[in-house]
Amino acid sequence: MSRFLSGRFAGLKAYVPGEQPQDCNYIKLNTNESPYPPAPQVLEALSSEEIKKLRLYGDPEYRFLRETLAAYYKVLPENIMMGNGSDEILSFIFMAYCDKITGVSYPDISYGFYSVYADLYGIAKNEIPLRDDFTINADDYCSAGTTVVIANPNAPTGLCLSVEDIERIVKSNPNNMVVIDEAYVDFGGESCIPLIGKYDNLLIVQTYSKSRSLAGARLGYVIGHESLIADLDKLRYSTNPYNIDRLTMLVGKAAIEGQAYYDKNNDEIVRIREYTGVELRKMGFELTDSKTNFIFTRHPKLEGSRIYEGLKARGILVRHFNKARISDYVRITIGTEEQMDAMMTALKEMLCL
C-alpha cells in the first residue's frame, strides 16, 4: 500500500477472486464456470467484419441487446440495464441505494462482494446470520429499514428462498430497495422477475457468466421498474457509458437466440449435480440441497482446507473459504461427468476408500 492511497481505503479488504491458473493443467471446479462452450450462434456472431468495427464505440444504449432481452423476459427495454458483469451492476446498486443514512442488510454467509462494496462506499452493514442449517429466515429481512440484498439461490450454500418469501420481504419494505441476485437461478431456482410489474422497490440481477457460458465476456443485467433503471443509468453515464463493448453486445444477443442450447446444457448440469451428490453421500459427505451449478459439502474426517489442498495436489481446483461456520466446507463447481468422476476418484484416494 502506497503512502498516497486515500485514508478512507486504508482498511479496505478487497474481494478475492477464485484462482485462474493460465497453464490449463487443472480440472477447474472452483469458479462456477460452465463446462460447455457458448452456443453456436455466439461463435457465428464474431465475424471478422464485426471485429473490424472495434475501432468504433458501441451504442451506449445497447438498444438491440436491450430489446432482445426485453422480448425474452416479456418486459420493456426501459426495464433493463446491462453491466460489465453483474458485479458492476451491484456496484451501481450499492452506490445508488445505500449511504450513511440508509444501510444495507444481507446474509452473513453469501457473496463476498456485498461486504466489499459496503466498505468501499462507507455503508453501514447489517450482516444477518443464516440459520444453523444455512437457510435464510425471511422474517429477518421484513421491515428491515435498510436496502436488502439477497442472493437467491445463495452462494456458497446453494439454498433458495421461495418467491412467496421474497414477495413478503418486498411488501414489508415499501420505502427501501430489495435486490435479488439471481446469478444461479437457471439451475433450479425460481426467478422473481414476474414481480417487477407489481413493485417499484425491487431489482433482479442476473448474469451471462454461469448458465450461458460467457464468464469471460463479462455481461450482466438488472431488471426493474423503469424509474430504478433510470437511477442506475444515471450512475452508469456518470462513470462508464460505454461499459459494454461491441462484441459483447453481439454475443449477448446471440446467446439469447441460442437459449435452447443453454437450456439443454443446464439440464445436464443439474443431472450431473444430482448424480455427484448421490455418490458423495455414499462416501460420507454431507451436502446442502443446492439449486445451483455447484455443490457445497464437507466430510467429518477431512477439514475443508485438507480437501482443497489434497485435490489441488491431484490437479483439481475447488473453492475453500477460510471463514467461521463454513471452514470445513468446500464449494465444488459442477463440471462434465468425466471431470466429476475424476474429482471423486481423488477424494476416494484421500479417504483411502
Buried (B, 14 or more C-beta within 10 A) or exposed (E): EEEEEEEEEEEEEEEEEBEEEEEEEBBBBBBBBBBBEBBEBBEEBEEEEBEEEEEEEBBBBBEBBBBBBBEEBEBBBBBBBBBBBBBBBBBBBBBBBBBEEBBBBBBBBBBBBBBBBBBBBEBBBBBBEBEEEBBBBBEBBBEBEBBBBBBBBBBBBBBBBEBEBBBBBBBBBEEBBBBBBBBBBBBBBBBBBBBBEEBEBBBBBBBBBBBBBBBEBBBBBBBBBBEBBEBBBEBBEEEBEBBBBBBBBBBBBBBBBBBEBBEEBBEBBBEBBBBBBEBBEEBBBEBBBBBBBBBBBBBEEBBBEBBBEBBBEBEBBBBBBEEEEBBBBBBBBBBBBEBBBBBBEBBEEBBEE
